[in-house]
Amino acid sequence: MCAIAGFVEEGLVHFEELQGPLLASMARRGPDQQGTYRQGRAALFHNRLAVVDIQGGRQPFLLAAGEDGNPTGESFAMVYNGELYNTEELRGELASLGHRFRTHSDTEVLLHAYAQWGDSCVDRCNGIFAFAVWEEHRQRLFLARDRMGVKPLFYSTEGDRFAFASEIKGLLTMPWVKPEVDQSGILEVMLLGPGRIPGSGVFRGIREVEPACCGYYEGHRLSLRRYWNLEDREHLERFEDTAAHVRWLVTDAVRRQLVSDVPVATFLSGGLDSSLISAIADRELAARGEKLQTWSVTYRDNSQYFRKSKFQPTSDDDFIGEMEDALTGGHHRVVLDSEDVAAALLDATEARDLPGMADVDSSLLLFCREIKTGATVALSGECADEIFGGYPWFRDPTIREREGFPWAQSTGYRASFLRPEVLRGADPFGFVDAQYRKTVAETPMLPGRTGLEKRMREMVYLNFRWFMQTLLDRKDRMSMWSGLEVRVPFCDYRIAQYLYGIPWAFKDYQGREKGLLRQAMEGWLPEDILWRKKSPYPKTHHPVYLQAVSRMLRQVLDAPHAPLLDIVRREALEELLDHPGPNESIPWYGQLMNRPQTIAYLVQVNHWLEHYRVQLV
């Protein structure tokens, strides 16, 4: 995994000025190697986290016209962030067409694939990626992002200049990209955050290449197209055959994603998703004579302060121990202090370049920092709930049938924090509803779908385009802050596509969340873990955390020029801190962000405004 960036500009007059700051902004994502390239109007930059072919995979990667079987008269330069999981299949196909390879890196295979098939190469790639290719003779730039949106890619256009980067912070090093946020951006942060509108970078003039999109910047114009989307299909397989198909897809995805020339670990929470990945990885590595290292996270004094709830019915600790006994490798437990989790909120904001999921972000940032001491690559269980229908809102008929984003149905509460001059006549409910209805209208659907089947496809697509992207942002930024690559096997696009058309009754087998997945993976896990009720990523319940974030927000209120107070009503913050009763259980976002996390989110908003010197326009 790596960080990429670049810009197109007549004369490259800003190259010397930008080279140092831009590479420095990417150093955390790519601590092992760095490289630059300039030709004509283009400059490319790369910071590398070396995972496969440590010497041969250096970037920018160049392929000259006619070199090594390049069938074109064009010379190419590429920067690439990601991992291909079908590298060997592509290498074999390309070799049969006359291509020759000097390394065993997937970087070289991807560039040869582009030389052979042009922009349609993305149709053949199974992996997670964001990459850019500069064509030296045609003087045009190609950009692409993976189908699921695992790897980030932002861009900005200004006059005859174009720039791209893995992260927003990279774009903000460029003098023509200003840290400006208009009313729409503030409404996005306060009414939809930590979610983002698809394609939005929140900052004015910064956009994101959406998942499964690619295109060219040529002649001062960017043209993007969507090369893949979920497709609704009639499902003709019986349940037993469906379960067998799911079993093959899941095990194949995990096995493919174990490829690495550096140590690989897995997250292990004792829940279904991470336990399945760990069990498959453990068996695969044991067959190679290797031992899997698993990592879990908890909080100091968690056994004393854990509070059972509808969304978190059980603590992870006992289940982790059971999985530790079932696996053959080594296990590492990370215990976080709640005060450290609160303090890390500021680093988490800078890692994401935006306010995030409060302690759900900061705890993952600290967890990944510890994993990095023993591994460079880890596998995690994100995206299973979106694809298999695991969240409570999939199965609660009241929430399911209610219009609006099911994980953020508190628009009125959120809007109550905003100063009237920020709203300036805007309709908060209309702002949110427009995004919801746009996504529902775009839902892939066979003609004639009605009732529950129609609604469940809408629910899956809403989660696919919104909630899943928020979690993938979190996973990528918090892990790469410490130079840790985290792969997500359940995000294999083949699984997502296959599951999309399956009847809800199959997914809800035996009336259990992810019932199909559980049945499909019989025999892989101890029974009580295979059928354990869903429990989300653990959060701290320690009162010290609430005290710490409350103290941080109080310091914001006491500061003479706190930027948060330019957009948020002081009275609303005082009410949040001093009168917890009415606000105690109002969710800000998802299952895990209640009052302590709302306080923490507002602390993050203030730090974001301050650290990035955001100009409200």
HUTAWO-V452347 format. One line per field, one symbol per residue. phi: phi as a letter, one per 20 degrees, with the letter a starting at -180 (. if undefined). Layout:
# HUTAWO-V452347
phi=???
This chain:
# HUTAWO-V452347
phi=.bccarbdbgmlfefffegffffffdfffceebbbcbbaledcccbdddfcclgefefcgedbegmelngededdccccbcqbedcgfffffffffeofdcecdefgfffffffffdmffgffeedrdabbccdeffflcddcbcffenfdebdbbdbmedccbafcggffffefedefdcegffffffeddfefcfgnedmffndcdffgmcbrddbmmcdcdceebbgcfcfedefgfffffffgfffffffffeefadcgdccfbdnegfffffffffffffffenddfddcccbcgmfffdgdfbgecfbffgffffffgfeeeedccddddefffffffgffffffembgcelffffffgffffffffcbdccdcegnfffeemefgffdegfffeffoffebdcgfffffeffgffflnfdgfffffffffffffeffbfgnfblffffffffffgffecffffffgggfffffgdmdeddcgfegffffffffefgffffeglmdflgfffffdgnecggfegdffgcfgfcedffffgfffffffffffeffcffgffcdfgfffffffecfgfdfdffeamedddggffgfffffgfffgffelfdec
